[in-house]
Amino acid sequence: MATVSVVFGTWHSKQPIMSKANQSEVLTSSGASQTSANTGTVKDNCVEVATSGGPIWVTLDGTTAAAGEGFLLPDGTTRTFDAGAGTQVKIIDA
């Protein structure tokens, strides 16, 4: 079980960072797929996902999160993904 931060925002035009966080939430991963309550809006062009307390699998394409599918984030890592209107983050324990 991991604590997972999900932050939708705007990518910086000149530096490799998120310049503005528009909406954020914390999820707790488990053996079942968890879906972010927040979804990307027209002002969001990226989403940052960070995990602490365990590795997780992440999907962004609308499919249910499943072990071995999508992107693996090892414990203690952060990854930024492209996002847009309607993007939802789904996670599950690795």
N, C-alpha and C positions, 0 to 999 in steps of 0.2 A: 504494500500500500504506500503510495507516494502522494505528496502534496504537489499539485501542479498549478502553476500560474499561467493564465491565458490572457494576453493583452493584445487587443486590436488597436491599430494605430496607423500613422503616416510615416513612411520611410523618408529619411533625410536625403535631399537631392544631391549632396556633395560628400557625405560621409557614410560609411557602412553601419549606420545605427538607426533606430527608430527615433524620429524627432519629436513626435507627439503621440501620447497614449490617449486614445479616445474612449475606450471602455476596457475594464479588466475584471477578472474574477479568479477565484481559487476553486479548484476541483480536487477531490480525493479519489485517487484511482482505486480500482478493485479488479477482481476477476471477471467482472461484467463491464460491458462498454458503457462509458459515461459520456454525455454530450454537454457541451458548453451551453449555458443559458443565453449568452450573448452570441450574436451573429454579426458578420461583417456588414458594414453599411457602405454607401457610395463614397464616404470620406475615408474609408479604410483601404489601404493598399498592401498591408502586411499584418501578420499576426505573430507574436512572439510567444513561444511555449517553453517553460522552464520546469524541470522536475527536481524534487528533493525528497529523498527517502526511499528511492527505488527507481529502476528503469521502467519505461513505459513505451507502448506503441501508440502512434498518432496517425489518424486519417483526417483528411480535409475534403475529400471528394464526395461526401454524403453517405458513404458506406459505413456500416457498423464497424467499430474498431475490433480487431481480432489479433491475437498473438501471431506474429509472423507476417502481418499485412501492414503496409504503409511504411512509416518512418520509425525507426528505433531511436529513442533518446535514452542514453545511459544515465544513471543517477548523477545528479549534480550538473547537468548540462542545460544549455539554452539553445534554441534554434529558432530562426525567423523564417517564416514562409510567406510567399505571395498570398494575398487574400483580396477579396472584393465583396460586393454586396451579396449577401446570402451565405457566405462561407461559415460553416460550423466546424468546430474542433471536436473530435471524438477520441477518447483515450481508453486504454486498458493496461493492466499490469503486464509486464514482460515475463 
